[in-house]
């Protein structure tokens, strides 16, 4: 009985994982191979039409750009929050998380209003004399980048903050007392210690970006079509569940391969072992 006790405790979680994750995933893989009999025509169609590979490349490119943008914005913000007293830091973290109490659809429409040709951003830039005419920010890659970065930024901040909060700031002072400049101490001590947060936040934002749908669908143009939009179109317009499942399977395989490559290059286990 003692031998089976851990498995009994894990049984509810394993059952939920099997019902809500493994079963839908297996069903998706079967749909991509059955039409109604065993066939590989959906994957053959993917190989024969380069447009779908271009969409996959666009998806990967946008995901990488959004990940870098959230890192560039989230890293200094997390540094500041990590150095604040706990009470003030918690207050500001609440401010960072508050937008998640609002629907993502509402937040996307809000950015569409701000980025429009008659929106507040263009009007402000024209009033300051920075631009002579409104910029085309909506239905472009720039608009998609802004919208996705805004929505995914808290994920990066939370991952970075959780790591930076545990870094001993006195190490920087010790390095400076030994002759290192403030910049050198930051890059040689603080940044390496924060690498687990960078790795976790980057991986989380990148994977979420791959399957993003609402923001690119509303704020992007035809040149910014992501694979999630193609999957939705195949189901909503053509009712082609088999091909949509094949696209989803390819996206899943690409995600797993990129995760494996990320782990090989970054070494997530070593980073977190060093941190612990």
Secondary structure, 3 states (H helix, E strand, C coil): CHHHHHHHHHHHHHHHHHHHHHHHHHHHHHHHHECCCECCHHHHHHHHCHHHHHHHHHHHHHHHHHHHHHHHHHHHHHHHHHHCCHHHHHHHHHHHHHHHHCCHHHHHHHHHHHHCCCCHHHHHHHHCCCCCCCCCCCCCHHHHHHHHHHHHHHHHHHHHHHHHCCCCCHHHHHHHHCCCCHHHHHHHHHHHHCHHHHHHHHHHHHHHHHCCCHHHHHHCCHHHCCHHHHHHHHHHCCCCHHHHHHHHHHHHHHHHHHHHHHHHHHCHHHHHHHHC
